[in-house]
Amino acid sequence: MNASDCPSLDLKNTYVREVLQLYLAAPTVAGPVRNADRIYAEDLFRQRVPLYAVANAFIVGAARRVLHNGCSASPMPPVRSLHYFRNIIQEMLERPPGYREIALLQERLAQYRHRNDRR
């Protein structure tokens, strides 16, 4: 049996792949993806955590780190584990941010990336 024979396996693989791609795209993350990251992404799928909650957690977590760096002389080290976002994911489930808040954070992250790309 292969993945195309089992829709739920295909759905799980798609979900895990998307979580890991979003994780690696976050500006404060330094790869590579570890096996523990993949297992945690599978756990999120089993717990039926919506993908938008995970994506929002990456945005909020990255923005918090970037804003902290703006206030500190020493930058925070990069995130090296998907587990770093566990509490933020839970926070997104308990108190989902509004669309405008996420859009504002995305804008600030884009400005951060733009500034760092010029360096």
ABEGO torsion letter per residue (X at the ends): XBAAABAAAAAAAAAAAAAAAAAAABAABBOBBBAAAAAAAAAAAAAGBBAAAAAAAAAAAAAAAAAAAAABABBBBBBABAAAAAAAAAAAAABBBBAAAAAAAAAAAAAAAAAAAAX
